[in-house]
Structures are given as structure tokens and as C-alpha cells.
Amino acid sequence: MVDAICACGALRLSFGKPPELTALCHCFACQRRTGAPFSANAFYSVECVEIIGTSTEFIRIADSGRKVRMRFCPICGSTVYWQAEAAPSWIGVGVGSFADPTFAPPVVSVFEQSRHAWVRLDEKVERFQGLPTG
């Protein structure tokens, strides 16, 4: 498996298992975090992730009112991973941090209510206007 690495290489995540979920998010917070019209995210069980290097934390409040702890490299500023209070057993990782064009494609797309109209997705991707419920 390929590691997730920041732009300068000082912060790295290594994984013992493949992601449990790969998803796209079109929420405004992800658009601002990535500087792109959506984010591509991989979610891993906390137990299978090894974090190598130091990160700086920025805490933002999600639309749900819960905290999301964004972790970024203090040298280059790349946001590599995050942990959401709403899902404490998972670590989210930006798919771009893997720099791997063969990475698992997304299976869901969330917050489509703020999706840019010109973004087209594969028909196989399950789509939600907000977060899935249930």
C-alpha cells in the first residue's frame, strides 16, 4: 500500500489495511480546505494507521455542531488527515496525499446540494444531497 504524504514529506501516514470508504464531498468547508470544487477522501479505521512526523491541528465546527480536527504539516501546510468527533473510530485522508492514480474510486458523493453544476460523476457513485442518514 502507498503512504499518504504531505507536499514536503515531513508528515506521512502508513496503513495496515485498505480504506473502509472512499468518498467525494462537495461541502463548502471541503471546497475551502482543498481549494477545489470538491474533496476526494479515504476513511480508515484508526487502528490501522501509523502517523509518522508532526502535525499541527486546526479545529473547525462542522454543520452538525461537532468538532473536526484537521491535521496539517507545520512545514508545508498540506492538510493530510482529519478526525471528526462524529466518527471517532475513523481517520479521513485526502486522496491527493497518496499521489496514486490507481487509488480506489469513490463509492459515495455527499453534500451534492453545493456541487458545482459542471461536475459529472460516474453513474455507479451513490449520491446524497447532505450526509447519508441511517
Phi, psi and chi 1 to 4 in degrees:
 res  aa     phi    psi   chi1   chi2   chi3   chi4
   1 MET       -  145.7  -95.6 -179.8  -96.4      -
   2 VAL   -83.9  142.4  176.9      -      -      -
   3 ASP   -79.1  155.4  -71.7   -6.3      -      -
   4 ALA   -92.8  130.8      -      -      -      -
   5 ILE  -136.3  141.4  -54.5  168.6      -      -
   6 CYS   -71.1  175.2   68.4      -      -      -
   7 ALA   -62.4  -33.9      -      -      -      -
   8 CYS   -97.3   -9.5   72.9      -      -      -
   9 GLY    89.4    0.1      -      -      -      -
  10 ALA   -77.2  -23.3      -      -      -      -
  11 LEU  -120.7  127.0  178.8   58.1      -      -
  12 ARG  -140.6  143.0  170.3 -175.0  -55.6  -97.8
  13 LEU  -120.8  134.0  -85.0   68.3      -      -
  14 SER  -117.5  146.2 -168.9      -      -      -
  15 PHE  -125.7  139.0  -53.2   90.1      -      -
  16 GLY   -90.6  -12.3      -      -      -      -
  17 LYS  -145.5  162.5  -64.3  179.7 -177.3  177.4
  18 PRO   -69.7  166.0   -2.1    7.1      -      -
  19 PRO   -64.3  151.3   21.4  -28.9      -      -
  20 GLU   -81.6  -24.0  -66.5 -172.1   24.3      -
  21 LEU  -156.7  140.6  174.1   69.5      -      -
  22 THR  -123.3  126.6  -56.0      -      -      -
  23 ALA  -142.2  155.3      -      -      -      -
  24 LEU  -102.4  146.3  -59.0  178.8      -      -
  25 CYS  -132.4  130.5 -177.7      -      -      -
  26 HIS  -107.1   10.8  -55.6  -89.9      -      -
  27 CYS   -65.2  156.8   79.6      -      -      -
  28 PHE   -64.3  -33.7  -67.1  131.5      -      -
  29 ALA   -62.7  -42.1      -      -      -      -
  30 CYS   -69.7  -37.1  -78.8      -      -      -
  31 GLN   -61.2  -42.3  -70.3 -178.2   33.3      -
  32 ARG   -70.2  -37.7  -72.0 -174.7  178.8  105.8
  33 ARG   -64.3  -40.7  173.6  178.2   61.7   82.0
  34 THR   -94.1  -22.2   63.0      -      -      -
  35 GLY    73.9   15.9      -      -      -      -
  36 ALA  -125.0  168.1      -      -      -      -
  37 PRO   -71.8  -10.3   20.1  -27.3      -      -
  38 PHE  -162.1  166.9   58.1   87.4      -      -
  39 SER  -113.2  148.0   64.8      -      -      -
  40 ALA  -109.5  126.1      -      -      -      -
  41 ASN  -132.9  141.2  -47.0  -65.3      -      -
  42 ALA  -116.2  137.7      -      -      -      -
  43 PHE  -117.9  129.4  -64.8   92.4      -      -
  44 TYR  -122.5  150.3  -66.5   85.4      -      -
  45 SER   -65.4  134.8  174.0      -      -      -
  46 VAL   -53.1  -38.0  170.7      -      -      -
  47 GLU   -64.0  -22.7  -59.0   86.9   48.3      -
  48 CYS   -99.9    8.5   78.5      -      -      -
  49 VAL  -108.5  129.7 -179.8      -      -      -
  50 GLU  -109.9  123.5  179.2 -174.1    2.3      -
  51 ILE  -101.1  123.7  -59.7  165.3      -      -
  52 ILE  -118.4  120.3  -56.4  148.7      -      -
  53 GLY   107.0  175.8      -      -      -      -
  54 THR  -102.4  144.5  -56.0      -      -      -
  55 SER  -127.9  159.6   66.6      -      -      -
  56 THR  -107.5  147.6  -59.7      -      -      -
  57 GLU  -110.6  136.8 -179.2  178.3   76.7      -
  58 PHE  -123.3  126.0  169.4   72.2      -      -
  59 ILE  -102.4  124.2  -60.5  172.7      -      -
  60 ARG  -117.4  157.3   73.6  170.2 -179.6   84.6
  61 ILE   -98.7  123.0  -55.3  -59.3      -      -
  62 ALA   -74.1  168.3      -      -      -      -
  63 ASP   -57.7  -26.2  -69.8  -17.4      -      -
  64 SER   -73.9  -13.3   66.8      -      -      -
  65 GLY    93.4   -5.1      -      -      -      -
  66 ARG   -91.3  159.4  -65.5 -178.6  173.9  167.5
  67 LYS   -81.7  144.2  -66.6  177.0 -176.8  174.7
  68 VAL  -123.4  121.6  178.8      -      -      -
  69 ARG   -95.6  103.1  -63.0  176.7 -177.7  -77.8
  70 MET   -85.0  131.3  -49.2  -59.3  -66.0      -
  71 ARG  -116.4  123.8  -52.7  -63.6  -74.4 -157.6
  72 PHE  -132.6  160.3   60.6   93.5      -      -
  73 CYS   -71.8  128.0  174.3      -      -      -
  74 PRO   -71.6  -12.3   24.1  -30.0      -      -
  75 ILE   -91.5  -56.3  -61.8  168.2      -      -
  76 CYS  -100.8  -14.6   67.1      -      -      -
  77 GLY    85.6    2.1      -      -      -      -
  78 SER   -65.9  127.4  -59.2      -      -      -
  79 THR   -80.4  114.6  -59.2      -      -      -
  80 VAL  -100.9  -39.7  178.7      -      -      -
  81 TYR  -151.0  169.6   71.3  101.5      -      -
  82 TRP  -155.0  161.1   57.5   92.3      -      -
  83 GLN  -132.3  128.4  -68.7 -179.8  -83.5      -
  84 ALA  -100.0  134.4      -      -      -      -
  85 GLU   -57.0  -30.0 -158.2  172.2   60.2      -
  86 ALA   -72.1  -20.4      -      -      -      -
  87 ALA  -138.7   69.5      -      -      -      -
  88 PRO   -65.5  -16.6   22.8  -30.7      -      -
  89 SER   -89.4    0.6   62.9      -      -      -
  90 TRP  -118.5  150.6  -81.2    7.3      -      -
  91 ILE  -116.6  127.9  -71.7 -179.0      -      -
  92 GLY   -92.3  139.3      -      -      -      -
  93 VAL  -132.8  133.5 -177.9      -      -      -
  94 GLY   -67.1  125.5      -      -      -      -
  95 VAL   -59.2  -32.5  169.9      -      -      -
  96 GLY   -61.3  -23.8      -      -      -      -
  97 SER   -67.0  -15.6  -61.4      -      -      -
  98 PHE   -87.2  -22.4  -66.2   93.9      -      -
  99 ALA    45.9   50.8      -      -      -      -
 100 ASP  -133.3  102.5  178.4    4.3      -      -
 101 PRO   -64.5  -11.7   -2.7    6.3      -      -
 102 THR   -96.0    8.2   65.9      -      -      -
 103 PHE   -59.0  150.1 -159.9   85.9      -      -
 104 ALA   -53.6  131.2      -      -      -      -
 105 PRO   -70.5  160.1   26.1  -32.2      -      -
 106 PRO   -68.6  147.1   25.7  -33.0      -      -
 107 VAL  -107.4  -19.0  -64.3      -      -      -
 108 VAL  -135.3  157.1  -61.8      -      -      -
 109 SER  -133.1  121.5  176.5      -      -      -
 110 VAL  -115.0  162.2  -61.4      -      -      -
 111 PHE    55.8   43.3  -72.9  101.4      -      -
 112 GLU   -64.9  -14.5  -68.6 -119.5  -25.4      -
 113 GLN   -59.1  -25.5   65.8 -160.8   22.1      -
 114 SER  -115.3   22.3   46.3      -      -      -
 115 ARG   -72.0  138.3  179.2 -179.6   53.3   83.5
 116 HIS   -66.5  134.8  -70.1 -128.4      -      -
 117 ALA   -59.4  -27.4      -      -      -      -
 118 TRP   -84.8   -5.7   50.2  -95.0      -      -
 119 VAL   -77.3  124.3  171.5      -      -      -
 120 ARG  -114.2  136.4  -57.4  -73.5 -178.0 -106.4
 121 LEU  -121.4  156.8  -58.2  175.5      -      -
 122 ASP   -58.7  143.5 -171.6  -62.4      -      -
 123 GLU   -62.9  -20.9  -65.6  172.4    3.2      -
 124 LYS   -75.6  -16.8  -62.7  175.0 -170.1  171.2
 125 VAL   -76.0  124.9  175.8      -      -      -
 126 GLU   -76.0  132.5 -168.4  173.0    2.4      -
 127 ARG  -117.6  141.5  -59.6  166.1   71.6  160.8
 128 PHE  -135.2  138.8  -62.1   91.3      -      -
 129 GLN   -67.5  -35.0  -71.4  -58.4  -58.8      -
 130 GLY  -126.4 -136.2      -      -      -      -
 131 LEU   -87.2  145.7  -82.1  177.1      -      -
 132 PRO   -63.0  144.2  -10.6   18.7      -      -
 133 THR  -111.8  146.5   56.7      -      -      -
 134 GLY    96.2      -      -      -      -      -
